[in-house]
């Protein structure tokens, strides 16, 4: 019988360590209060396990660090740019490649050109920065996942899919001339890190062709999505992860990527297109706001590391470890009785805070409460994905709540070990024991956009 590993192990070994600060609960209570009960406003040195985001928080490989040493810092036409351009063209099949300093810069450039008052953007689910960049232009962002996928407990293989029937209805309602773009986010971050099937994107491509609509693939986790396709979509079981990603990306007209996710780097973004006229408009905006077209706000060493990371991310051993280690956390939380979005997605575990803290009304932000409780009890920092992030107030100052009140535990790539994840599981025992005693919050300060980053709260 072929030997196999019985315990999930990291497919790498550690060559450098970074010390973590162990604090007392008394210290964390005081620190959180000073931060306005907003984990984004905590100092990283006061956090023990940081699950706030998987964006730019991963550990780079020895080959990436070696690449940094040979990065070409020439202003124009650097060797590192040529390396990155070649890798991205091979991956996406798109001719026009623009580097940016991170994903939201690519969003601002593209959606700033496409958007404007009376324009409509349609997506499976717009993430926070995507929606903000769209709405900043005066355009409207509409989310359309299938209704059954909105239930956190329903077990579906591709809960990130866009609802094609709703898309057709929106085209009829608004007119194709008013739809700036259709955006498919893979994996679908705001709906629980859920994957999108290849079949769904193929059918979406047909609809966009029929109505001459621009299809944008937001693929910052394209490799993780490819993993789910290979293991859940029969037609792709014998294909490599990289070939699956290539096939999907060739269905798009444009590709946006925050390279801080599956690019395996700490900074960087990409905007690629098939259309020359659109690319020229984007280049002009890039030069004004980011830098020259062959560096776009990135150092040569960063482009070199990104070119290497875009190859490493498709390694089969890495992807198996990545997806299974996230699932390990989610499956064990569920076994404890913690309500999680099911099935577990690729980069994060999402907890249904509304169900866990059923005594706290949505107007008092149960997700924000859970995020704060996890810091107080265990020094764990995480992110609310609910009515703080996506809720709005009507003209009578009444909260229009988000679809779900979730808390995201995002796992940085190649950073934490199995014992760190087991520690997180232990902290949830305290959450279960004390959850009935906790109380809600009210907002004391919020900015006009992306309020979850800098809002401040007080306990009710």
Secondary structure by P-SEA (a helix, b strand, c coil): cbbbbccccccccccbbbbbbbbcaaaaaaaaaaaccccccccccccccccccccccccccaaaaaaaaaccccccccaaaaaaaaaaaaaccccbbbbcccaaaaaaaaaaaaccccbbbbcccccaaaaaaaaaacbbbbbbcccccccccccccccccccaaaaaaaaaacccccccbbbbbcccccccbbbbbaaaaaaaaaaaaaabbbbbbbccaaaaaaaaaaacccccccccaaaaaaaaaaaccbbbbccccccccccccccccccaaaaaaaaaaaaacccccccccccaaaaaaaaaaaaacccaaaaaaaaaaaaaaaaaaaaacccccccccccbbbbccccccccccccccaaaaaaaaaaaaccbbbbbccccccccccccccccccccbbbbbccccccccaaaaaaaaaaaaaaaacccccbbbbbccccccccccbbbbbcc
